Amino acid sequence: MASVIAEPGAPRTPRSGEMCFFKPRAFWGVAALDRIWLSVDAVNMGTSQRARVYPFWGRWVEPCALPRQSRYAPRTPIVSSQPIPPSGRPINPHSIIRKVLMWWFRSPDVAYVSVNGQMDMTNALAYLERLAAQPGPKVSVQHLLAGVISRTLHHHPAANARILNHRIVPVADVGVAMPVNLLGHAAESASELGMALVETVQKRSLRQISEATRGAVKVEREGKSSNSVLAAIKGLAKRMPQPVLNRALDAIDQRLQNPLLATPFYRALPVTTGLTNPGAALANLPGARFMGGAFTLPQKLVHIGTLWGIAPISDDVFAIGGKAVVRPALPVLLIFDHRLIDGVAAGRILQYAYYILQDPERWFGPDGTHEGPEPYRP
């Protein structure tokens, strides 16, 4: 048996039945060839814990013996002493590659690319616990992520741009659209899904994001709409039969290719990115977790350059300092328009978001009231 030694300051002890093991590099390359994993459940009489033994590639794993510590103790060292990552390049809508990609991905071809991974949420959850102990609107993980995404896109303006009639249009402010589940609420009979839209998120504090989001969610669940454009579309859908609705929306979409009409329409529906939770249905399901996904955004009415998908936080194993450590992990799915940015830029955007999550107090202040896209300075 290969025992696993936790990193000093490991944030929490795995629950009964959880596993912690090394993942050798060779395993990742050949994992696809081995689809049969044998599991044996036994009772560990010494710890009264259910032990699961998994043989794979000649190695064995066993339950972790991690010391019990506070639930979300911030891991050390935090990154506040590290320099802020560089911001993204300014928008150059006339670059050669942008012009070629604009033609290559012309409708009906799709230009969206998906990339997913996991982020350590130890420090972020500890920060949210500190905010919860202070007066003010409650800040959830979703509110924190909306703030993180807005700061990230502000410092990477190429990913926050819009595409209008095959042209890249820079956008200064970050507007975040978040789907709202209406099942089990007053608006369930009319619509199963609503949409909360928060404008200029990069300028708002976490407390302000919380207030704006909760207000929009409340309005949506009462059967109304928090945005005039969305309310008008719902009104058309309610009154028109499907064939007539299709022709009406197609006509509106075609008219919006004219910049003279698209500009006021964007002011009425100022969304540049989306934040959704595609893995929410897998919450609290033993033996199941969200790994990733893909989605192609329809280019109708309004163009969105990025879409962020998140799943419930669950414990997972990270290799830190050459050791396997169990940490609360947030699966993140980033879908981006390849006409706006490339894979390298998308990777840097994910790294920037991860950097903010490792020290959110530096960006939002000790009480979550710091406004603006730049780091907090006492």
N, C-alpha and C positions, 0 to 999 in steps of 0.2 A: 504494500500500500504506500502511495506517495502522499505524505502529509502536506497540507497547504498552510503556509504561515502568512497571516494577514499583515498588511502594512500597518505600522504604528499609527494610531489615531483612526482606525477603521470606523466608519460612522455607525454601523449597526450590525446586529447579529442576524444571520439568516433565519427565517421562520422554519418551523418543522418541515422537513422534507425537501428543503432547498439544497442545491448542490453548488459547490465551488471547486473549480478544477482548472488546471493549466490547459491551454489550447496550443499544442505545438504547431509551428508554422506548416509542417508537412501535412497536418490534418486538413487545413483549409483547401489545399490543392487537390486532395483526393476525396473530400467529403462527399462529393456528388456520386462517387462510385459505391459508397456504402450506404444503402437505404435501410438496412436492417439493424436496429439497435435493440439489444436484449436488455431487459430490465428485471431485476430481482428485488422484491420488497422483503426486507427483514426487519427485525426489531433489535435495535441497539440497546441491550440491557443496561449498559453503563450510563447512558444519557436519556433513556426513555424517548428516544427520537427515532422516527422511521428513517432507516438508511436505504438509499437506493444505489445499487452498484451497476454501473454501465461499462461493459467492456467495449473498447474501441481501439483498433490498431495496436493491440498488444499492451495498452495502458489501462489502468483502473483509476476510478475516482471514488472519493468517499466524502461524507458530510464534513463541512468546514468546522473547525474548532476555533471560531473567532471570539474574542473577548466581548462581553456585553458593554455597550457604551451608549451615549445619548443618541436619540433617533436620527437627528440630522445635524450632528456636530460638524461645523465647517472643516473641510480638510485643509491641511497646511502643506506648503505655504500657499496663500491665496495670491492672485495674480496682480494685485494692486500696484506692486512695485515694478511690474513689467511695462514696457512702453506700449502705447496704444497701437494696434496694427494700422498700417497705412490705409487710407481711404481708397475707394475705387477710382479709376481714371475718369476724367470728364467725358461727357457724351460727345461722340464724333459721328453724327448721323450720315456723313458723307464718306466714311472710310470705304475702301474697296470691298472688304469682306462683308460689311453691312449691306452694301448695294447688291452684291452677288447673292447673299442669303435671302434678301428680300424677294428676289426673283425666284430663287430655288424653292422657297417655302410658300409660294403663292397658293391661294385657295384653289382647290380643296385640300391640298397637302397640309400636313400639320408640322409645326415647328417647335413643339413643346418636348422637353427632355426632363426625365425624373432622376433624382439622386436622393438616397436616403441613408441615414445613419442613426447613431444614438449619442446623447449628450449626458454627461454626469450632472445631476441636479442637486448634489449634496449642498453646495453653498447657496443655490437659489432657494431651496426649500427652507433652509435655516433663515434666510433673509425674510421670506414670507411669514415665517413664524414670529419673527421680531416685529414685523409690521402689524400682524394680527393682535399683538399685545398692546398696540398703541391706538389712540382714538383716531377716527376717520373712517371713510368707506373701506370695506374689506377688499383686499387685493388678492385675486386668485391667480393660479398658474396661467390661465388664458390672458388675463390682463397683463401679467408680466411679459408673456411672449409677444403680445401686441406691441408693448413698449420696446422690446428688444428688436423686433422686426422693423419697426419704424426707424429706430436709430441706425440699424444696419443699412436699410435702403437709403436713408438720407446720406450716408457716407459712401454709398455706391449708387450714384444717381442714374447710371446707365440701366440698372435693373428696375428703376422706378419710372421709366419713360413709357409712353404710349405709342402705338403704331396706328396711324390714320392714313388710309388710302395709300398704303405701301411706303409711308414716310415715318421716320422716327421723330416723335414730338416730346421734348423734355418736359417733365412735370416737377415742380418744386416741392409740393406737399405730398405727404404719404397718407392715403386714405385706405383704411382696412375694412373689408367686408367680412362678416362672420355669420355663417348660417345659424339659425335659431330653431331648435326643435319645438314644434307646437303640439306634439302628441301628448294627450293628457291635460290640455289646457283649453281655454274657452274658444280659441281659434282653430281647434283641431278639425271640426267639421268642414270648414271652408278651405283650409290649406294645412298640409302636414309640415310645411317648412317655411320659415320666415327668414328675413335677412336684417341683421343689425349693421349699420354703417357708421363708423367713427371717422370724422374728418381731421386733418392736420394732427395726426397722432404723434408725430415727431416733436411737436411743441408742447404736448401735454405731459403732466406728471402721472405717475401710476394711479394716484388717488383720482385724478380727473378722468383718466381712461376708465377706471372702475365705475364712476358715476355715469359717464356717457353711455357705456356699454349696458349697464343695468337698466338705465332709463329706456334705451332702445329695445331691449329684450322685453321689458314690461309692456311697452306699447304693442309689440308684435304679438305677444301672447294674449292680449286683450282683443285681438281680431282686427287691429288697425295696422297702419304701416308707419314706420319711422322716417320714411323718405317719400317725397312727393312723386318722383318718377316711378318708384316701385309701386306706390299706391295706384297710379294711373294704369300701369301694366296689369295689376290685379283686377282693376275695374274692367278693362277690356276683356280679360280672360273670363271674367264672371258673366259678361253679357253676350259675348259672341260665340257662335259655334266654331268648332275647331278649324274648318277650312277657311272661314272668313278671318279668324284670328291669325292664321298663318300668313295670309296675304297682307293683312294690316301690319303685322310686325316686320315682314319682309320689306314692305314699302318704307317703314320708318328706318329700318337698318340701312337701306340704300340711300336715303336722304342724308343720313348721318355721316356719309363719306365726304360730304361737303364741309370743309373747315368752318364756314360761316355758321353752320348749324351744329357742328360737333362741339365747338367751344362752349356755347351756353348749355348744351346737354351735359357736358362734363362738369360744369359748375353745379348743375343740379344733381349729378350723380358722381361725386368726386372719389372714385375708387381706383386704386392703382395696384392693390394686392389683396389676397384673400387668406384667411386663417380658418381652417376647419379641422375636425377631429375624426378622420375616417376609421380609426381603430377603437372608438369608444365602446363599441359593442363587445369588445374582448376584455373589458374591465372585470377584474375579480373572477376570472375563469381559471381554475387550476389547470396547469398544463398547457395553456394557450397564451400566445403573445403576438402582438403586431410586429411584423417584420418589414413591411414596405408596400408600396403600391405605385400605380401610375394613372394618370388622368390627362385627357386632352381637353383643353379649355376651348369652347366654341367662341369664335371671333364674331360675335354679334352684339350690336348695340354699343358695347363698351369693351375696349381691349384691356386685359390684365396681364402684366408682364410676369408676375410670379404668383404662385399659390403655395402656401405652407400647410402641410398636413401634420397633425400631431396625434399621438396615441397616449393612453393612460401610462403613468409612470409606474414602473415595476423594477424589482431588483434584478440586476444582471452583473456579470463578471467583467471587470476591466483589468487589463494588465498595466500596472503602475509600478514603476521602479523594479521591473523584473518579477513582480509578484502578482498573484491573482487576488483581487479585492472586490468584494461585493458592494455595489453602490446603487442608489436609486437612479434609473436610466430613463430618459425621455426619448422615444423614437421620433425622429423628425424626417419628414418627406418634403423635399423642395422640388417644385415643378417650375421650370423657367422657359421663357421664349428664347430659342436659340438665335433669333434675329436680333435680339437686344444684347445678349452677353454670350460668352463661350463657356466651356466647361471649367477652364482655369478660374475665370471670374466667379462662377458659381461656387467653386470650392472655397475661394477666399471669402465669399459672402457667408457661407456656413461657418467658417472659422471665426469670422468677426462676431457672428451671433453667439457662438460658443464662448468667445472671450468675454462678452458682456454677461452671460449667464454665470460665469465663474466668479464674478465680483459685481453683482447688481447694485450694491450700495454705492459704488464708485460712480455709477451712471444716473441713479435715481434718488440718491441721498439717503440718510439714515432713517427718515420717516416717510419716504416715498412721495415727497412733495416737490422734488426738484423738477423744474420745467426746462424744456429745450433739449436739442439733440446732442449737446456737448456734455462731457463728464462733469459731475458735481464737484464744486470747489468750496470748502467751508469758508 
